[in-house]
Amino acid sequence: MTGTAIRAAPRVTPALLGLVALPVAIIIAAIALGAPPPAVAAALALAIALGVVARPLRRAGLASAWMVLLPFTILAGEVTAISLGGQSGRILWADLWVGLGLLVLLVRGRFVLDVPRAPLLVATLPFLAWCTLGLPLARDPLTAIAELKEWVVALAAGACAVRWVTTRMRARVLLGATVLTGVVLTVLMAHVALHDPRGFAIAVLTKNVDLPWGKSNYLAGLLLLGFPVALGLMGSAAGVREGAMWLAAAVVIALGLALSASKGAVLAVALACAAMFLGPWGRGSRAWPRVVMLVVFGLVAALFTTGPLRAALEYRMQASALDYSGSERMLLYRLAIDEGLRHPLLGIGINNFSVASHSLHGLDTVPHNLELGFFAELGVPGLALALAWCAALLGTAFGAVRASRTARDRTLALGVAAAVVAALLHNQVESTLYGEQFKLLLFGVAAAAWRLSLQDAPGVVAGCTGENPMPPGESCAMHETP
């Protein structure tokens, strides 16, 4: 028949068969194993998501897919816990993901991995060497080894991130993955609070928004990395749609900080954002992220002063609660000083403050102060190396601000610097640095900051100058210029 177009039958490819067969296989396996409906729904959602993103991820490359998905692995909890001498060596999904990706990179590079000399990576090596030196004299070597393992995993992830962020666009992608991880984390915390049998407000009041692998104060430490970065991505967005997406992410993460009811985290992120966006560093950046920041902080304040969470604020701010929190920290600080003075050279071993704190109330806890904790655990030399690591982290973040040429670049750099400042401020009253999830996100943010701090000539991509060669199988033409 003339004039009638005949549509070709859809081509059956292995990818199409897999997209259909995978959900079916999940359902059959779930029925056979008796998996609960939430697990079936989560598996199906993951299968559908993988089918949707399979093509763009394949275009981007396996290394890019691995790096972008790395921040989300912290949400998966732990695989197993192996009990050795009373201590549990936790193996996280993030460990497996980092190890698998690193193995593939090493095999593809013939067991040679070229990594640029980022200051933070260089400063981490002597710090870890000193931690290793003190292992034989640690009060509990297994506890020290478990913490050292977390640092090694975070360092490996940071090195791969530094190697991967060859362009400013890739730095934005890595930062965006960190922000979206915070959004998912907030959703999980809200789910816990909404399903508390005592009610949403009581759950926040009693700080009962914990996840299986982290308490509310620790989760707040993860969220305070995402909020400033979301502001930076919003202010540096190329269009209204992208800016609106990061605005929504910032609002959601701010809600997560409110749900955590962590005074230290909220104060740290507020001070850091105010210092970077409203202070002298904020000159030359876009103005509307500052407006959004003030509005979001105002909404959170209104939520606690006039909304359903007012009881939580009154309870958390009453004199007895503040006195209890302050007195507990003073006990920990005095213990840290005493242990540091008794062992000024090597300390008692990395993360062994938790062993010493058992003598206070029979509970293992962290030192709640970065400097005093490392003084007790690593002695004076270890404390100096830890402070050098912090200085390298701050130098990288502020280097990104100094290297920014446009208002968009400066706004993004301010968000990254605010995240780093907030993290260090928060660790003056908490100890989120003792968590592997926090270290992984922090090293990722630092890797993006390092890339933003490079002052490349227009049209030059990091790694194409001969100083830092491109990874095997990639060429300079494959990457977008800054």
C-alpha positions as CSV (number, residue, x, y, z in Angstrom):
1,M,0.0,0.0,0.0
2,T,1.5,3.3,-1.1
3,G,1.9,6.2,1.2
4,T,1.8,4.1,4.4
5,A,4.8,3.9,6.6
6,I,5.6,0.6,8.1
7,R,7.2,0.7,11.5
8,A,10.0,-1.6,12.1
9,A,9.6,-4.1,14.9
10,P,11.6,-3.2,18.0
11,R,15.0,-4.8,18.1
12,V,15.4,-7.3,20.9
13,T,18.8,-6.7,22.4
14,P,20.5,-8.4,25.5
15,A,20.1,-5.1,27.4
16,L,16.3,-5.1,26.7
17,L,16.0,-8.7,27.7
18,G,18.0,-7.9,30.9
19,L,15.7,-5.0,31.7
20,V,12.7,-7.3,31.5
21,A,14.3,-10.3,33.1
22,L,15.9,-8.6,36.1
23,P,12.6,-7.5,37.8
24,V,11.0,-10.9,37.0
25,A,14.0,-12.7,38.6
26,I,13.8,-10.4,41.6
27,I,10.1,-11.2,42.2
28,I,10.7,-15.0,41.7
29,A,13.6,-15.0,44.1
30,A,11.7,-12.9,46.7
31,I,8.8,-15.3,46.6
32,A,11.1,-18.3,46.9
33,L,13.1,-16.8,49.8
34,G,10.1,-15.2,51.5
35,A,11.5,-11.7,51.5
36,P,9.3,-9.0,53.0
37,P,7.4,-6.6,50.7
38,P,9.6,-3.5,51.5
39,A,12.7,-5.5,50.5
40,V,11.0,-6.6,47.2
41,A,9.9,-3.0,46.5
42,A,13.4,-1.7,47.2
43,A,15.0,-4.3,44.9
44,L,12.5,-3.5,42.1
45,A,13.2,0.2,42.5
46,L,16.9,-0.4,42.3
47,A,16.5,-2.6,39.2
48,I,14.3,0.0,37.5
49,A,16.8,2.8,38.4
50,L,19.7,0.8,37.0
51,G,17.8,0.2,33.8
52,V,17.1,3.9,33.4
53,V,20.6,5.1,34.1
54,A,22.4,2.2,32.4
55,R,22.8,3.9,29.0
56,P,24.1,7.3,30.3
57,L,26.4,5.5,32.7
58,R,27.8,3.3,30.0
59,R,28.4,6.5,27.9
60,A,30.2,8.1,30.8
61,G,32.3,5.0,31.5
62,L,32.6,2.5,34.3
63,A,35.0,4.7,36.3
64,S,32.6,7.6,36.3
65,A,29.7,5.4,37.3
66,W,31.7,3.9,40.1
67,M,32.7,7.3,41.4
68,V,29.3,8.9,41.2
69,L,27.6,6.0,43.0
70,L,30.3,5.9,45.7
71,P,28.7,8.5,48.1
72,F,25.4,6.6,48.0
73,T,27.0,3.4,49.3
74,I,27.3,4.9,52.8
75,L,23.5,4.5,53.0
76,A,23.6,0.7,52.7
77,G,24.9,0.0,56.2
78,E,27.2,-2.9,56.9
79,V,27.6,-6.3,55.3
80,T,28.6,-8.2,58.4
81,A,30.4,-7.8,61.7
82,I,33.2,-10.2,62.6
83,S,33.7,-10.6,66.3
84,L,37.4,-10.8,67.3
85,G,38.4,-10.7,70.9
86,G,35.2,-8.9,71.9
87,Q,35.6,-6.3,69.1
88,S,33.5,-6.1,65.9
89,G,35.3,-5.4,62.7
90,R,32.6,-3.8,60.6
91,I,32.7,-4.4,56.8
92,L,30.7,-1.8,55.1
93,W,29.2,-1.9,51.6
94,A,31.4,1.2,51.0
95,D,34.5,-0.9,51.7
96,L,33.4,-3.5,49.1
97,W,32.5,-0.8,46.5
98,V,35.8,1.1,47.0
99,G,37.8,-2.2,46.9
100,L,36.1,-3.4,43.8
101,G,36.5,-0.2,41.9
102,L,40.1,0.2,43.0
103,L,40.9,-3.4,41.8
104,V,39.4,-2.7,38.4
105,L,41.4,0.5,38.1
106,L,44.6,-1.2,39.0
107,V,44.0,-4.1,36.6
108,R,43.2,-1.7,33.8
109,G,46.3,0.4,34.6
110,R,48.5,-2.7,34.9
111,F,48.8,-2.2,38.6
112,V,49.9,1.4,38.2
113,L,47.6,4.1,39.5
114,D,48.7,7.7,38.6
115,V,47.3,10.1,41.2
116,P,48.0,13.8,41.2
117,R,49.8,15.2,44.3
118,A,46.8,16.8,46.1
119,P,47.9,18.5,49.4
120,L,45.3,16.6,51.4
121,L,46.4,13.2,50.2
122,V,50.1,14.1,50.9
123,A,49.2,15.3,54.5
124,T,47.2,12.1,55.2
125,L,50.1,9.7,54.6
126,P,52.3,10.8,57.6
127,F,49.3,10.9,59.8
128,L,48.4,7.3,59.0
129,A,52.0,6.3,59.3
130,W,52.1,7.6,62.8
131,C,48.8,5.9,63.6
132,T,50.3,2.6,62.4
133,L,53.5,3.2,64.5
134,G,51.4,3.3,67.7
135,L,49.4,0.1,67.0
136,P,51.6,-2.3,69.0
137,L,51.3,-0.1,72.1
138,A,47.5,0.6,71.7
139,R,45.3,-0.4,74.6
140,D,43.1,-2.3,72.2
141,P,44.9,-2.9,68.9
142,L,41.8,-4.3,67.2
143,T,39.9,-1.1,67.8
144,A,42.8,0.9,66.5
145,I,43.1,-1.3,63.4
146,A,39.4,-0.9,62.7
147,E,39.7,2.9,62.8
148,L,42.9,2.8,60.7
149,K,41.1,0.7,58.1
150,E,38.4,3.4,57.8
151,W,41.1,6.0,57.2
152,V,42.8,3.8,54.5
153,V,39.5,3.3,52.7
154,A,38.7,7.0,52.8
155,L,42.2,7.8,51.5
156,A,41.8,5.3,48.7
157,A,38.5,6.8,47.8
158,G,39.9,10.3,47.9
159,A,42.9,9.4,45.7
160,C,40.5,7.9,43.1
161,A,38.3,10.9,43.3
162,V,41.3,13.3,42.8
163,R,42.3,11.1,39.8
164,W,38.8,11.3,38.4
165,V,37.9,15.0,38.8
166,T,39.8,16.0,35.6
167,T,37.3,18.9,34.9
168,R,35.2,21.4,36.8
169,M,32.1,19.6,35.5
170,R,33.3,16.4,37.1
171,A,33.8,18.3,40.4
172,R,30.2,19.5,40.2
173,V,29.0,16.0,39.6
174,L,30.9,14.7,42.6
175,L,29.5,17.5,44.8
176,G,26.0,16.9,43.4
177,A,26.2,13.2,44.4
178,T,27.2,14.3,47.9
179,V,24.2,16.6,48.1
180,L,21.8,14.0,46.8
181,T,23.1,11.5,49.4
182,G,22.2,14.0,52.1
183,V,18.7,14.3,50.6
184,V,18.2,10.5,50.7
185,L,19.6,10.5,54.3
186,T,17.0,13.1,55.3
187,V,14.2,11.1,53.8
188,L,15.3,8.1,55.8
189,M,15.5,10.1,59.0
190,A,12.0,11.5,58.3
191,H,10.7,8.0,57.8
192,V,12.0,7.0,61.2
193,A,10.5,10.0,62.9
194,L,7.1,9.6,61.2
195,H,6.9,5.9,62.1
196,D,7.8,6.4,65.8
197,P,4.8,5.1,67.8
198,R,5.1,8.1,70.2
199,G,4.7,10.6,67.4
200,F,6.8,12.8,65.2
201,A,7.5,15.6,67.7
202,I,8.5,13.2,70.4
203,A,10.9,11.4,68.1
204,V,12.7,14.6,67.4
205,L,12.4,15.7,71.1
206,T,14.2,12.5,72.2
207,K,16.5,12.5,69.2
208,N,15.1,9.2,68.1
209,V,15.8,9.6,64.3
210,D,18.8,7.2,64.3
211,L,19.6,4.9,61.5
212,P,21.0,1.4,62.2
213,W,24.6,2.6,61.5
214,G,24.5,6.2,62.9
215,K,22.9,8.3,65.7
216,S,21.3,11.6,65.1
217,N,24.3,13.8,66.0
218,Y,26.5,11.8,63.6
219,L,23.9,12.0,60.8
220,A,23.8,15.7,61.3
221,G,27.5,15.8,60.7
222,L,26.9,14.2,57.3
223,L,24.1,16.6,56.5
224,L,26.1,19.7,57.3
225,L,28.4,18.8,54.4
226,G,25.5,18.8,52.0
227,F,23.7,22.0,52.9
228,P,26.5,24.5,52.0
229,V,27.4,22.6,48.9
230,A,23.8,22.7,47.8
231,L,23.9,26.5,48.2
232,G,27.0,26.7,46.1
233,L,25.6,24.5,43.4
234,M,22.4,26.5,43.4
235,G,24.2,29.8,43.1
236,S,26.4,28.5,40.3
237,A,23.6,26.8,38.3
238,A,23.5,27.6,34.6
239,G,19.7,27.7,34.4
240,V,16.5,28.2,36.5
241,R,15.6,24.5,36.4
242,E,19.0,23.4,37.8
243,G,19.0,26.1,40.4
244,A,15.5,25.1,41.6
245,M,16.7,21.5,41.9
246,W,19.6,22.4,44.2
247,L,17.3,24.9,46.1
248,A,14.9,22.0,46.9
249,A,17.9,19.9,47.9
250,A,19.1,22.6,50.3
251,V,15.6,22.9,51.9
252,V,15.3,19.2,52.4
253,I,18.8,18.9,54.0
254,A,18.0,21.8,56.3
255,L,14.9,19.9,57.4
256,G,17.2,16.9,58.1
257,L,19.4,19.1,60.3
258,A,16.3,20.3,62.1
259,L,15.1,16.7,62.6
260,S,18.5,15.7,64.1
261,A,18.0,18.4,66.8
262,S,21.8,18.6,67.0
263,K,22.7,22.0,68.4
264,G,26.4,21.7,67.5
265,A,25.7,20.8,63.9
266,V,23.1,23.5,63.4
267,L,25.4,26.1,65.0
268,A,28.4,25.0,63.0
269,V,26.7,25.1,59.6
270,A,25.1,28.5,60.5
271,L,28.4,30.0,61.5
272,A,30.3,28.6,58.5
273,C,27.7,29.7,55.9
274,A,27.5,33.1,57.5
275,A,31.2,33.6,57.5
276,M,31.7,32.5,53.9
277,F,28.6,33.9,52.2
278,L,28.1,37.0,54.3
279,G,31.7,37.8,55.2
280,P,34.5,39.3,53.2
281,W,35.0,36.1,51.3
282,G,31.5,36.4,49.8
283,R,32.4,39.5,47.8
284,G,32.2,38.8,44.1
285,S,29.7,35.9,44.5
286,R,26.1,35.7,43.5
287,A,23.7,37.4,45.9
288,W,20.6,35.2,45.9
289,P,22.2,32.2,47.6
290,R,22.7,34.4,50.6
291,V,19.0,35.4,50.5
292,V,18.0,31.7,50.2
293,M,20.3,30.8,53.1
294,L,18.7,33.4,55.4
295,V,15.2,32.4,54.4
296,V,15.9,28.7,55.1
297,F,17.5,29.5,58.4
298,G,14.4,31.6,59.2
299,L,12.0,28.8,58.3
300,V,13.9,26.3,60.4
301,A,13.8,28.8,63.3
302,A,10.1,29.3,62.8
303,L,9.6,25.5,62.8
304,F,11.2,25.3,66.2
305,T,9.7,28.4,67.8
306,T,6.1,28.3,66.5
307,G,5.6,24.9,64.9
308,P,5.2,21.4,66.2
309,L,8.9,21.1,67.2
310,R,8.7,23.9,69.7
311,A,8.6,21.4,72.6
312,A,11.8,19.9,71.3
313,L,13.6,23.2,71.3
314,E,12.4,24.1,74.8
315,Y,13.5,20.7,76.0
316,R,16.9,20.8,74.3
317,M,17.6,24.4,75.5
318,Q,16.5,24.1,79.1
319,A,19.2,24.7,81.7
320,S,19.2,21.1,83.0
321,A,19.8,19.7,79.5
322,L,22.6,22.2,78.7
323,D,24.2,21.5,82.1
324,Y,24.1,17.8,81.5
325,S,25.6,18.1,78.0
326,G,28.3,20.5,79.2
327,S,29.3,18.5,82.2
328,E,29.5,15.3,80.2
329,R,31.8,16.9,77.7
330,M,34.0,18.4,80.5
331,L,34.5,14.9,81.9
332,L,35.5,13.6,78.5
333,Y,37.9,16.6,78.0
334,R,39.6,16.1,81.4
335,L,40.0,12.4,80.6
336,A,41.5,13.2,77.2
337,I,44.0,15.7,78.8
338,D,45.0,13.2,81.5
339,E,45.6,10.4,79.0
340,G,47.6,12.7,76.7
341,L,49.8,13.9,79.6
342,R,50.4,10.3,80.7
343,H,51.3,9.2,77.1
344,P,52.7,12.3,75.4
345,L,54.7,10.5,72.7
346,L,52.5,7.8,71.1
347,G,49.3,8.2,72.9
348,I,46.9,5.3,73.7
349,G,46.2,4.4,70.1
350,I,43.9,5.7,67.4
351,N,40.2,5.5,68.5
352,N,41.2,4.0,71.8
353,F,39.7,6.9,73.7
354,S,36.5,4.9,73.5
355,V,38.3,2.2,75.5
356,A,39.5,4.7,78.1
357,S,36.1,6.4,78.4
358,H,34.5,3.1,79.5
359,S,35.8,3.8,83.0
360,L,33.5,6.8,83.3
361,H,30.0,5.4,82.9
362,G,30.6,1.9,81.5
363,L,30.0,3.2,77.9
364,D,32.4,3.6,75.0
365,T,32.3,7.1,73.6
366,V,34.3,9.4,71.4
367,P,36.2,12.4,72.8
368,H,33.9,15.1,71.3
369,N,36.8,17.4,70.5
370,L,39.2,16.9,67.6
371,E,42.3,18.3,69.2
372,L,42.0,16.7,72.6
373,G,41.0,13.4,71.1
374,F,44.1,13.2,68.9
375,F,46.2,14.4,71.8
376,A,45.1,11.5,73.9
377,E,45.2,8.9,71.2
378,L,48.3,9.9,69.2
379,G,50.4,12.1,71.5
380,V,51.9,15.4,70.7
381,P,53.5,14.3,67.4
382,G,50.2,12.8,66.2
383,L,48.3,15.9,67.2
384,A,50.7,18.0,65.1
385,L,50.2,15.7,62.1
386,A,46.4,15.8,62.6
387,L,46.5,19.6,62.6
388,A,48.6,19.6,59.5
389,W,46.0,17.5,57.9
390,C,43.3,20.0,58.9
391,A,45.4,22.8,57.6
392,A,45.8,21.0,54.2
393,L,42.0,20.5,54.1
394,L,41.3,24.2,54.8
395,G,44.0,25.3,52.4
396,T,42.5,23.2,49.6
397,A,39.0,24.7,50.3
398,F,40.1,28.3,50.4
399,G,42.4,27.7,47.4
400,A,39.2,27.0,45.5
401,V,37.8,30.4,46.5
402,R,41.0,32.2,45.6
403,A,41.1,30.5,42.2
404,S,37.5,31.4,41.2
405,R,37.4,33.8,38.3
406,T,33.6,34.4,37.9
407,A,30.7,35.0,40.3
408,R,29.4,31.5,39.5
409,D,32.7,29.9,40.3
410,R,33.1,31.8,43.5
411,T,29.7,30.9,44.7
412,L,30.4,27.2,44.3
413,A,33.8,27.5,45.9
414,L,32.2,29.4,48.9
415,G,29.8,26.5,49.4
416,V,32.6,23.9,49.4
417,A,34.7,26.0,51.8
418,A,31.7,26.5,54.1
419,A,31.2,22.7,54.2
420,V,34.8,22.2,55.2
421,V,34.7,24.9,57.8
422,A,31.4,23.6,59.2
423,A,32.9,20.1,59.5
424,L,35.9,21.3,61.5
425,L,33.8,23.5,63.7
426,H,31.4,20.6,64.4
427,N,34.3,18.4,65.4
428,Q,35.1,20.8,68.2
429,V,32.0,19.5,70.1
430,E,31.4,16.2,68.3
431,S,33.5,13.5,66.7
432,T,32.0,12.7,63.4
433,L,35.5,12.2,62.0
434,Y,35.5,8.8,63.7
435,G,32.9,7.6,61.3
436,E,33.8,6.0,57.9
437,Q,30.8,7.5,56.2
438,F,31.8,11.0,57.2
439,K,35.4,10.5,56.1
440,L,34.3,9.2,52.7
441,L,32.1,12.2,52.0
442,L,34.7,14.6,53.4
443,F,37.4,13.2,51.1
444,G,35.1,13.5,48.1
445,V,34.3,17.1,48.9
446,A,38.0,17.8,49.3
447,A,38.8,16.2,46.0
448,A,36.2,18.5,44.3
449,A,37.7,21.5,46.1
450,W,41.2,20.5,44.9
451,R,40.0,20.5,41.3
452,L,38.3,23.8,41.7
453,S,41.5,25.3,43.2
454,L,43.5,24.6,40.0
455,Q,44.0,27.7,37.9
456,D,44.0,26.1,34.4
457,A,44.4,28.2,31.3
458,P,41.2,28.5,29.3
459,G,40.7,25.3,27.3
460,V,43.2,23.2,29.3
461,V,41.9,20.2,31.1
462,A,43.7,18.9,34.3
463,G,45.7,15.8,33.3
464,C,46.3,17.0,29.7
465,T,49.4,19.1,30.5
466,G,51.8,16.2,30.8
467,E,52.3,16.7,34.6
468,N,49.3,14.5,35.5
469,P,48.5,12.1,32.6
470,M,45.0,11.0,31.8
471,P,43.8,7.6,33.0
472,P,44.4,4.7,30.6
473,G,41.7,4.4,28.0
474,E,40.8,8.1,28.2
475,S,41.9,11.1,26.1
476,C,41.8,14.8,26.6
477,A,39.2,15.1,23.9
478,M,36.8,13.1,26.0
479,H,36.5,15.7,28.7
480,E,34.8,19.0,28.9
481,T,37.0,22.0,29.4
482,P,36.5,24.1,32.5
